[in-house]
Amino acid sequence: MKICIFGAGAVGGVMAGWLEKGSHEVSLVARGANLEAIRSKGLRIRTNATGEILTTHPHADSDPAKLGVQDYVVVTVKAQSLPEVARTIGPLLGHETTIVTAMNGVPWWFFDKLAYGGGKLRLESLDPVGKLAAAMPTKRIVGCVIHCAASVPEPGLVSHNMGKKLIVG
C-alpha cells in the first residue's frame, strides 16, 4: 500500500513514522529545512514519555509529482496551506486514490451533499472559488479527527507528546 503524507509537520511526521514502522510504503511532501533534515538524517520521532527516538526514512520531496500515484493521500497541513495542496495534489491521485483530511477545524467539504440546504451548501469562507473542492472532490475524501499532541522542535525531529488516536470516517 502506497501512502503519501502531505505535510511533514508535527502530526504528519508522527503519522508518517508510524506508518513506515508498520511496513507501509510511505512518501512525504515536505519543504525547506525540514525536507533537507529528513533526507539527510531521516525522520525522527521522539516519544516524550520514554525519550525513545524512532528513525524512519520515507521518500520525501517538495514536489508531489516526483512521488507518483498513491493509494492514500493524508493531508495534514494547516488550513492556510490548502491552496498549495489543491494546486499540486493532482499527480498523487489515481482513479482509486482516497484522500484523508487529518486536519483541525471544519473542512471545506462539511456541507457537501447533505440534505440540509438541498445538498448545495458550501463553506465559501474556506473555499471561496471552489478550487479545493475541484482538486479534492468529496467522493474521494474520508475525514479524520486527530487526538495527538506533537511539535517540531527542530527540522526532521518530531516530539510526540501525547495521544495516539485517530477517528476516521
C-alpha positions as CSV (number, residue, x, y, z in Angstrom):
1,M,0.0,0.0,0.0
2,K,1.4,3.4,-1.0
3,I,0.6,6.2,1.4
4,C,1.7,9.8,1.0
5,I,1.5,12.2,3.9
6,F,1.1,15.7,2.5
7,G,2.7,17.9,5.2
8,A,5.7,16.9,7.3
9,G,4.8,19.0,10.4
10,A,4.1,17.5,13.8
11,V,1.1,15.3,13.1
12,G,2.1,14.5,9.6
13,G,5.6,13.4,10.8
14,V,4.1,11.2,13.6
15,M,1.8,9.6,11.1
16,A,4.5,9.0,8.5
17,G,6.8,7.5,11.0
18,W,4.3,5.1,12.5
19,L,3.0,4.1,9.0
20,E,6.5,3.4,7.8
21,K,7.3,1.4,11.0
22,G,4.2,-0.6,10.2
23,S,5.8,-1.6,6.9
24,H,3.8,0.6,4.6
25,E,5.4,2.3,1.6
26,V,5.4,6.0,2.8
27,S,6.1,9.2,0.9
28,L,6.2,12.6,2.5
29,V,5.6,16.0,1.0
30,A,7.9,18.3,2.9
31,R,9.8,21.6,2.2
32,G,12.7,23.7,3.4
33,A,14.9,22.8,6.3
34,N,12.5,20.0,7.4
35,L,12.9,18.3,4.0
36,E,16.7,18.6,4.0
37,A,16.9,17.1,7.5
38,I,14.6,14.2,6.7
39,R,16.7,13.5,3.6
40,S,20.0,13.6,5.4
41,K,19.2,12.1,8.9
42,G,15.8,10.5,8.4
43,L,12.5,11.4,10.0
44,R,13.0,11.2,13.8
45,I,10.1,10.8,16.2
46,R,10.9,11.3,19.9
47,T,8.3,9.9,22.4
48,N,8.3,12.2,25.3
49,A,7.0,9.5,27.7
50,T,10.2,7.4,27.2
51,G,12.6,9.5,25.3
52,E,12.9,6.8,22.7
53,I,13.6,8.0,19.2
54,L,12.2,6.2,16.2
55,T,14.1,7.0,13.0
56,T,12.5,6.2,9.6
57,H,13.4,7.0,6.1
58,P,10.4,7.8,4.0
59,H,10.8,9.0,0.4
60,A,10.5,12.8,0.8
61,D,10.2,15.6,-1.8
62,S,8.8,19.1,-2.1
63,D,7.3,18.2,-5.5
64,P,4.3,15.8,-5.2
65,A,4.7,14.9,-8.9
66,K,8.0,13.1,-8.1
67,L,6.3,10.8,-5.6
68,G,3.9,9.1,-8.1
69,V,0.3,7.9,-7.8
70,Q,-0.6,6.8,-4.2
71,D,-3.3,4.5,-2.8
72,Y,-4.0,7.0,0.0
73,V,-3.0,10.7,0.5
74,V,-3.2,12.0,4.0
75,V,-3.4,15.8,4.1
76,T,-2.1,17.1,7.4
77,V,-1.3,20.8,6.6
78,K,-2.6,23.9,8.2
79,A,-5.6,25.5,6.5
80,Q,-3.6,28.3,5.0
81,S,-1.6,25.7,3.0
82,L,-4.6,24.1,1.4
83,P,-4.5,26.3,-1.8
84,E,-0.9,24.9,-2.4
85,V,-2.2,21.4,-1.8
86,A,-5.0,21.9,-4.2
87,R,-2.6,23.2,-6.8
88,T,-0.1,20.3,-6.5
89,I,-2.0,17.2,-5.3
90,G,-3.1,16.0,-8.8
91,P,-0.1,13.8,-9.6
92,L,-0.6,11.8,-6.4
93,L,-4.2,10.8,-7.3
94,G,-5.1,7.8,-9.4
95,H,-8.6,6.6,-10.2
96,E,-8.9,4.8,-6.8
97,T,-6.9,7.1,-4.5
98,T,-8.5,8.1,-1.3
99,I,-7.8,11.4,0.4
100,V,-7.8,11.5,4.2
101,T,-8.1,15.0,5.7
102,A,-6.3,14.8,9.0
103,M,-6.7,18.5,10.0
104,N,-8.1,20.6,12.7
105,G,-11.2,22.7,12.1
106,V,-14.2,22.5,9.9
107,P,-13.4,21.1,6.5
108,W,-14.4,22.9,3.3
109,W,-16.5,19.9,2.3
110,F,-18.5,19.9,5.5
111,F,-22.0,20.5,4.0
112,D,-21.4,18.8,0.6
113,K,-24.3,16.6,-0.3
114,L,-26.1,16.9,3.0
115,A,-29.9,17.1,2.7
116,Y,-29.7,20.5,4.6
117,G,-29.6,23.3,2.1
118,G,-30.6,20.9,-0.8
119,G,-27.1,19.4,-0.8
120,K,-25.6,22.5,-2.4
121,L,-24.2,24.5,0.5
122,R,-20.5,25.2,0.6
123,L,-18.3,26.9,3.1
124,E,-17.4,29.9,1.0
125,S,-15.1,31.3,3.7
126,L,-12.9,28.2,3.4
127,D,-13.1,27.6,-0.4
128,P,-14.4,30.8,-1.9
129,V,-13.9,29.9,-5.6
130,G,-14.2,26.1,-5.3
131,K,-10.5,25.2,-6.1
132,L,-10.2,22.9,-3.0
133,A,-13.4,21.1,-4.0
134,A,-12.3,20.7,-7.6
135,A,-8.9,19.3,-6.6
136,M,-10.1,17.1,-3.8
137,P,-13.7,16.1,-4.5
138,T,-15.9,14.8,-1.7
139,K,-16.3,11.3,-3.3
140,R,-12.5,10.8,-2.6
141,I,-12.4,12.2,1.0
142,V,-12.5,10.4,4.3
143,G,-12.5,12.8,7.3
144,C,-10.3,12.3,10.3
145,V,-10.2,13.7,13.8
146,I,-6.8,13.7,15.4
147,H,-6.1,13.1,19.1
148,C,-2.3,13.5,19.0
149,A,-0.2,16.3,20.5
150,A,3.1,16.8,18.9
151,S,5.6,19.6,17.9
152,V,8.6,20.0,15.7
153,P,11.5,21.3,18.0
154,E,14.0,21.2,15.1
155,P,13.9,20.2,11.4
156,G,13.4,16.5,10.9
157,L,12.6,15.8,14.6
158,V,9.0,15.4,15.8
159,S,8.3,15.4,19.5
160,H,5.3,13.2,20.2
161,N,3.9,14.5,23.5
162,M,0.7,12.5,24.0
163,G,-2.3,10.9,22.3
164,K,-2.3,8.1,19.7
165,K,-5.9,8.1,18.4
166,L,-7.4,8.9,15.0
167,I,-11.1,8.9,14.4
168,V,-11.5,8.0,10.8
169,G,-14.7,8.2,8.8
